Amino acid sequence: MKTLDQIEPRIGISAAPYVITNSGFYYLTTNLYVSLGNAIVISTNDVSLNLNGYTISSDESPPTGYGIMINSGLRNITIENGVIKGFVTNDGHGNFDGVGFRMGIGRIYPVYNVYVKNVTVVGCAASGIYLGENEPTVIENCVVESVGAYGLAAGIVKNSLAYDCKYGAVLGGDDLQLLGFFI
């Protein structure tokens, strides 16, 4: 009988920054921290990234990096089960300032068949989870709090919560589907 590693090899990530250049299943083995730039960059198709309940954080000043960046033209990406945290806050007057990530999870246009689930993003200078408004993308069971642009941007947003987002909780195109969404 084959082991799980023989059937589906898994690659542990224990330090950042980290660039994923090969298709496969990746998982965090610990919390990750960066003081500059992107924590994880996905630069190939067919990637599953399980944050395994861990937190990716940054205290970059000013915020320019992404917690997770998906490069242009990629497809079949899944990101799940963790927290991306910066320390950007709202001063109560709609001004967002602080240190951390520019964006929690973002992409370089366009991406296809990207699925983000069970992820919490807190305190980013721009958007929380930004997969694009018109691409075939799904955000499910996610929470975004205190971001300086849009909370969530995807083709389908399901059972998610976004609040304290400067420009709005959700950004979507003409075919946006909101299912069980809470603002």
C-alpha positions, 0 to 999 in steps of 0.5 A: 500500500502506498503512503499519502506522501507517495500518492500526493507529496506534500511540501512544508513551508517553514520560513518566508519569503517563499516562492512556489515554483512547482505544482503540488500541495504545500502547507505551513509548519509554523507561523511566518513573519516578514519585515519586507515584501511578500511572504509567499508568491505562487508562480505556477499552476495547480497549487494547493496551499494549506496555512494549517491554522498558522498566521502569516504576519508583517510589520513592513513600513510602509506596507508594500508586500502581500501575504500571498501573491498569485502571479499573472495568468495562473489557474487552479490555485487553492489557499485555505485555513489560516490568518494573514495579519498586518497592523493597519488600523482605522483611526475612526475617520476613514484613514487607514495607517500602520505597518504590515502588508499592502494586501492579504491575498492578491493577484496580478491580473488575470487568474483563473479557478482560484479558491480561497476558503477559511482564511482571515485577513486583518489590518492591510493597507489595501484590500483583504482578499483580491482575486479580481471581479470578473475572473472565475474565482471563489472566496468562501468562509473568509473574514476580512477586517480593517483594510484600506480598500475593498474587503473581498473581490471575487466572482463568487463570495460565499458565507463570508464576513467583511467589515471596516473596509474603506471602499466597501466590503465586496467588489465584483463584476456584473456576474457577482454571486453573493451567497450567505454574505455578511457585512 
